[in-house]
């Protein structure tokens, strides 16, 4: 009986620790999940595209039909939206320069909410 209780406690601890590990956290940030990033809002490479580099150093492409991102260029903002992670495979026909830019980008966020933190990025 004592051994069964220990086994159940060990199994419960394993499950709880498994949910709290960085791997468990990383899974919650997979494509399609809500993501929040704080950083400096900049103009992107394409029309109607913007970018942000988060405090963790990762860069994201931003697009939005719900929020006018152009009003916040050069501002430190916190954006929330749906993350579409970058594909590990590159599409055929891209130039090497474009591939390097894409490789540096962690993904694209379809912004649903923006909060201005500061009117400058300093």
N, C-alpha and C positions, 0 to 999 in steps of 0.2 A: 504494500500500500504506500509506504514511504517513497519507494522508488517511482511509482506512478505519479505521485504529486510532484516530485522533482522533475520528471520528464515533461509533465504538463507546464510547469513553470519555465523550464528551459525553452520549450516550443513557443510559449507566449512571448518571452523576452526576445527570441530570435525574430519573430514576426514584427514586433515593435521596432527593434533595431533596424530591420530590413526596410521599413517604411521611412526611417529617419536618416538613412545614409545619403550621401551626395548622389548616388546613382538613382535613388528614389526621387530626389528633388529634380534631377536632370530630366527624368521622364515626364514630370509635370510641366516642363517648359517645351515639350515637343510641339511640332507643327500643329497649328489650329488652336492652341491654348492662348489664353489671355496673357499678355506680357506687358510689363511696365518698365520703361527705360527713362532715366534722367540724364540730360546732357545738352549740348549746344545744337540748336536746329540750324542746319545749313542747306543750301540749294543742292539738289542731286544732279546726276549726269543727264537725265532726260527731262522733257517738259512735264510739269506737274509732279515731279518727283523730288523728294527732300531726303536728307540723311541726318542721322544723329549718331554720335559716338558716346556710348554709355560710360559711366564712371568705372566700369570694369575693362574699358578699352575696346570693347566690341562695337563694330559699326553696323547700323541697320539702315536699309532703305525704307522710306516712309511714303505712304500715299493715303489720301483720305477724301471721301466724298462728304463726310459728316463735319469735318473741322477744316477751317481755312488756315492751312499751315503757313501760307505766305505772309500772313500778318505777324508771324513770330520768328522770322528769319533773324539770326544773330542773338536770339534770346536763349537763356537757359530754361528748359522746359522739362516737364515730366509727361510722357505720352503713354497711353494705354491702348492696346489693340490686339488684334489677332496676328500671331507670328506665323510666318511661312518660312521655315528654315531653308537655307541654301542647299541645293542639290550637290552631291559630291561629284556628279558627272557633269562635264561641260558640254553644251550643245555644239554641234558641228558648225563650222563656218565662223566662229568668233575669232577675233584677232587676239594675239598674245597679250597686248596691252589691256584689252577688255577683260580677258581671263584673269589677269592679275588683280584688277579692281574687284571683280566678282569674288575671287578667292578671299579677299580681305573682308568681305561683307558677311556677317553672321546670318543674315536673313532679311526678309521684308516684313514690315508691320503695317497692317491696314488699321490706321489710327481711328479710334472711336471716341477718344477723350484726350484733351490736352489741358495741362495746368501750367501756367507760367510761374517759374520759380524766381527768375530775375530778368530784367530787361537787357542784361548784357551777359556775356559768357565768361567774364573775368572771375 
